Amino acid sequence: MRTKLAFLAIATVCTLAVWGCSGTHSPSAPSVVNSQNGMSTAAGRLRALEDPAAPAPGGDPAVPTPMQVIIKIVGSFGSSAFMPNPTMANTGDQIVFTNTDLVLHHIVLDDGTDFGEVQPGQSSAPLPLTTPTASYHCTIHPTMVGSINGELPPATPDPYYPPPSDDYYGYY
């Protein structure tokens, strides 16, 4: 009796696993959506494969479709606080900062574009990239620097902590 129940349980799990991978449901990861016409970029690429001469949906095929570019905030010090850094994006792409760190950050592009405060576990509002290259920083943690389509800003040296004085150890 136990072997029948075990076999039935294993068969049910396998059936559910195969059914879950059968493609009869929505994809588990959302596709990037073209805000102009609601079509996913995957659908546009598939159409291009079916008919390479067909124009891209929504306009000129030479002009890239705006996408959402997510930059993660992963720390509070230096250029390694952002991932990826530098980031690649096209002019017009929507830039979003997602804070995976444990503290509040305030992200501003060096041209003055303000993404505002980004609470831990939250994301900024998407803002379009208006220039081909951009640098950014955190106003709360000035050593946090990053770049979009440019060279990584110079590394900030580690803070200097002087050794404790001899008085600290009781020596005179």
VEXDREN-2710 file (C-alpha; in Angstrom, 1 decimal):
% VEXDREN-2710
k/r/px/py/pz
1/MET/0.0/0.0/0.0
2/ARG/2.8/2.4/0.9
3/THR/4.6/1.8/-2.4
4/LYS/1.4/2.6/-4.3
5/LEU/1.0/5.9/-2.4
6/ALA/4.7/6.8/-3.0
7/PHE/4.4/5.9/-6.7
8/LEU/1.2/8.0/-6.9
9/ALA/2.8/11.0/-5.2
10/ILE/5.9/10.8/-7.5
11/ALA/3.7/10.5/-10.6
12/THR/1.7/13.5/-9.5
13/VAL/4.8/15.7/-8.9
14/CYS/6.3/14.7/-12.3
15/THR/3.0/15.4/-14.1
16/LEU/2.8/18.8/-12.5
17/ALA/6.4/19.6/-13.3
18/VAL/5.9/18.6/-17.0
19/TRP/2.6/20.5/-17.2
20/GLY/4.3/23.6/-15.7
21/CYS/6.9/23.5/-18.4
22/SER/4.5/22.8/-21.2
23/GLY/4.1/26.4/-22.3
24/THR/0.3/26.5/-21.5
25/HIS/0.7/29.5/-19.2
26/SER/2.3/32.9/-19.1
27/PRO/6.0/33.1/-18.9
28/SER/7.4/33.3/-15.4
29/ALA/9.7/36.2/-16.3
30/PRO/8.0/39.3/-17.9
31/SER/9.3/40.4/-21.2
32/VAL/10.3/44.0/-21.9
33/VAL/7.3/45.8/-23.3
34/ASN/7.5/48.5/-26.0
35/SER/5.6/51.4/-24.5
36/GLN/4.5/52.7/-27.9
37/ASN/2.5/49.7/-29.1
38/GLY/2.4/47.2/-26.2
39/MET/4.3/44.5/-28.1
40/SER/7.1/42.7/-26.4
41/THR/10.6/43.0/-27.9
42/ALA/10.6/39.2/-28.1
43/ALA/7.6/39.3/-30.3
44/GLY/9.2/42.0/-32.5
45/ARG/12.4/39.8/-32.8
46/LEU/10.2/36.8/-33.7
47/ARG/8.4/38.8/-36.4
48/ALA/11.8/39.9/-37.8
49/LEU/12.9/36.3/-38.0
50/GLU/9.7/35.3/-39.8
51/ASP/10.0/38.2/-42.3
52/PRO/13.3/40.1/-42.3
53/ALA/12.0/42.6/-44.8
54/ALA/9.0/43.6/-42.5
55/PRO/9.4/46.9/-40.8
56/ALA/9.8/46.8/-37.0
57/PRO/6.6/47.5/-35.2
58/GLY/6.2/51.1/-34.1
59/GLY/8.6/52.8/-36.5
60/ASP/12.0/52.9/-38.1
61/PRO/14.0/49.7/-37.7
62/ALA/17.2/51.7/-37.4
63/VAL/16.0/53.4/-34.2
64/PRO/16.2/51.1/-31.2
65/THR/13.1/50.5/-29.2
66/PRO/13.2/52.2/-25.7
67/MET/13.8/49.7/-23.0
68/GLN/13.8/49.8/-19.2
69/VAL/17.4/49.6/-17.9
70/ILE/17.7/48.6/-14.2
71/ILE/20.7/49.6/-12.2
72/LYS/20.9/47.8/-8.8
73/ILE/22.2/49.6/-5.7
74/VAL/24.2/46.9/-3.9
75/GLY/26.3/48.8/-1.4
76/SER/27.2/52.2/0.0
77/PHE/30.8/52.8/-1.0
78/GLY/32.6/53.5/-4.3
79/SER/31.8/52.5/-7.8
80/SER/31.1/48.9/-6.8
81/ALA/28.0/50.1/-5.0
82/PHE/26.1/49.9/-8.4
83/MET/25.6/46.8/-10.6
84/PRO/26.3/46.9/-13.5
85/ASN/28.7/49.7/-13.5
86/PRO/29.3/51.1/-16.1
87/THR/25.8/50.4/-17.6
88/MET/25.0/50.3/-21.3
89/ALA/21.8/52.1/-22.4
90/ASN/20.4/53.9/-25.5
91/THR/19.2/57.5/-25.4
92/GLY/15.5/57.3/-24.6
93/ASP/15.8/54.2/-22.5
94/GLN/14.0/54.3/-19.2
95/ILE/16.6/54.2/-16.3
96/VAL/15.5/52.7/-13.0
97/PHE/17.5/52.4/-9.8
98/THR/16.6/49.4/-7.5
99/ASN/17.9/49.6/-4.0
100/THR/18.9/46.1/-2.8
101/ASP/21.1/47.7/-0.1
102/LEU/19.9/48.1/3.5
103/VAL/20.1/51.9/3.7
104/LEU/18.4/54.9/2.0
105/HIS/20.1/56.4/-1.2
106/HIS/19.4/59.5/-3.2
107/ILE/20.5/59.1/-6.8
108/VAL/21.2/62.1/-9.1
109/LEU/22.7/62.2/-12.6
110/ASP/25.6/64.7/-12.9
111/ASP/23.4/66.7/-15.4
112/GLY/20.9/67.4/-12.5
113/THR/18.3/64.7/-13.3
114/ASP/17.1/63.6/-9.9
115/PHE/15.8/60.1/-9.3
116/GLY/15.0/61.0/-5.7
117/GLU/15.3/58.9/-2.6
118/VAL/15.3/55.2/-3.1
119/GLN/14.3/53.3/0.1
120/PRO/15.7/49.8/0.8
121/GLY/13.8/47.2/-1.3
122/GLN/12.2/49.9/-3.5
123/SER/12.9/51.3/-7.0
124/SER/13.0/54.8/-8.4
125/ALA/10.5/56.1/-10.9
126/PRO/11.7/55.4/-14.5
127/LEU/13.3/58.4/-16.2
128/PRO/14.5/58.6/-19.8
129/LEU/18.2/58.8/-20.6
130/THR/18.4/62.1/-22.5
131/THR/22.1/62.1/-23.4
132/PRO/24.4/59.4/-24.9
133/THR/26.5/59.3/-21.8
134/ALA/25.8/60.1/-18.2
135/SER/27.5/59.9/-14.8
136/TYR/25.6/59.6/-11.5
137/HIS/26.2/59.6/-7.8
138/CYS/24.4/59.2/-4.4
139/THR/24.0/62.5/-2.6
140/ILE/23.9/60.8/0.8
141/HIS/27.1/58.7/0.1
142/PRO/29.3/60.8/-2.2
143/THR/31.8/58.0/-2.9
144/MET/29.1/56.1/-4.7
145/VAL/29.6/56.9/-8.4
146/GLY/28.6/55.3/-11.6
147/SER/28.4/55.8/-15.4
148/ILE/26.1/55.0/-18.3
149/ASN/27.8/54.4/-21.6
150/GLY/31.0/56.0/-20.4
151/GLU/34.2/55.3/-18.6
152/LEU/33.9/54.3/-15.0
153/PRO/34.6/57.3/-12.8
154/PRO/38.0/57.2/-11.0
155/ALA/38.0/54.9/-8.0
156/THR/37.7/56.7/-4.7
157/PRO/40.5/55.7/-2.4
158/ASP/39.6/53.8/0.7
159/PRO/39.2/56.0/3.8
160/TYR/42.3/56.5/5.9
161/TYR/42.1/55.5/9.5
162/PRO/45.1/56.6/11.5
163/PRO/46.6/54.0/13.9
164/PRO/45.6/54.4/17.5
165/SER/48.0/56.5/19.6
166/ASP/50.3/54.9/22.1
167/ASP/48.1/56.3/24.8
168/TYR/45.4/54.0/23.6
169/TYR/47.4/51.0/24.6
170/GLY/48.6/52.5/27.9
171/TYR/52.2/53.3/26.7
172/TYR/53.7/56.7/27.4
END
